[in-house]
Amino acid sequence: MQLPDTGLKTANGNPDSTITTLEENERTHILRALKETSGQLAGKGGAAEILNIKPSTLRHRMKKLGIQKSDWTFIYAQNDSSP
């Protein structure tokens, strides 16, 4: 059985290879949530609520993935400085 070509690329450069790791996806997803909430981790409308996880779990994942405040404040500042 052969799967259809999706046109994606894998990490090693083979076809189907632009697929990122789960860890990379998780990091990007958390950063997007932090950007969306202007860096608010917890509370009403915070990133943890949007991601449907406890704030302590979010902090733990951020630590494991090496996400620091400078990572999301930089992203937020980039978009904030647009004309």
C-alpha positions as CSV (number, residue, x, y, z in Angstrom):
1,M,0.0,0.0,0.0
2,Q,1.3,3.4,-0.9
3,L,0.2,6.7,0.7
4,P,-0.5,9.7,-1.6
5,D,2.2,12.4,-1.8
6,T,1.1,15.2,0.4
7,G,3.7,17.6,-0.9
8,L,5.1,18.0,2.6
9,K,8.8,17.6,3.6
10,T,10.2,15.9,6.7
11,A,13.0,17.1,8.9
12,N,15.5,15.1,7.0
13,G,14.6,16.8,3.7
14,N,12.7,13.9,2.2
15,P,9.3,14.5,0.7
16,D,6.7,15.0,3.4
17,S,9.5,16.7,5.4
18,T,8.3,20.1,6.5
19,I,6.5,18.2,9.2
20,T,7.8,19.6,12.5
21,T,8.2,17.6,15.7
22,L,5.5,17.6,18.3
23,E,7.8,19.6,20.6
24,E,8.3,22.3,17.9
25,N,4.5,22.4,17.4
26,E,3.8,22.6,21.1
27,R,6.3,25.5,21.5
28,T,4.8,27.4,18.5
29,H,1.3,26.8,19.9
30,I,2.2,28.1,23.4
31,L,3.9,31.1,21.9
32,R,0.8,31.9,19.8
33,A,-1.4,31.7,22.9
34,L,1.0,34.0,24.8
35,K,1.0,36.4,21.9
36,E,-2.8,36.3,21.7
37,T,-3.1,37.1,25.5
38,S,-0.3,39.7,25.5
39,G,1.7,37.4,27.7
40,Q,-1.0,36.7,30.3
41,L,-0.3,33.2,31.6
42,A,-3.2,32.6,34.0
43,G,-6.6,33.9,34.9
44,K,-9.6,34.8,32.8
45,G,-8.6,35.0,29.2
46,G,-5.0,33.9,29.9
47,A,-3.0,31.5,27.8
48,A,-3.6,28.5,30.2
49,E,-7.3,29.0,29.9
50,I,-7.1,29.3,26.1
51,L,-5.0,26.1,25.9
52,N,-7.4,24.4,28.4
53,I,-4.5,23.5,30.8
54,K,-3.7,24.5,34.4
55,P,-1.3,27.5,34.7
56,S,1.2,25.2,36.6
57,T,1.2,22.8,33.6
58,L,1.7,25.7,31.2
59,R,4.7,27.0,33.3
60,H,6.1,23.4,33.4
61,R,5.8,23.0,29.6
62,M,7.3,26.4,29.0
63,K,10.3,25.5,31.2
64,K,10.7,22.2,29.4
65,L,10.5,23.8,26.0
66,G,12.9,26.7,27.0
67,I,10.2,29.4,26.5
68,Q,11.2,32.6,28.3
69,K,9.4,35.9,28.7
70,S,11.8,37.4,26.1
71,D,10.5,34.9,23.5
72,W,6.9,36.1,23.6
73,T,7.5,39.7,24.4
74,F,9.8,39.9,21.3
75,I,7.0,38.5,19.2
76,Y,4.4,40.8,20.7
77,A,6.7,43.8,20.3
78,Q,7.3,43.0,16.6
79,N,3.5,43.0,15.9
80,D,2.9,46.0,18.1
81,S,5.4,48.2,16.2
82,S,3.6,47.7,12.9
83,P,2.3,51.0,11.4
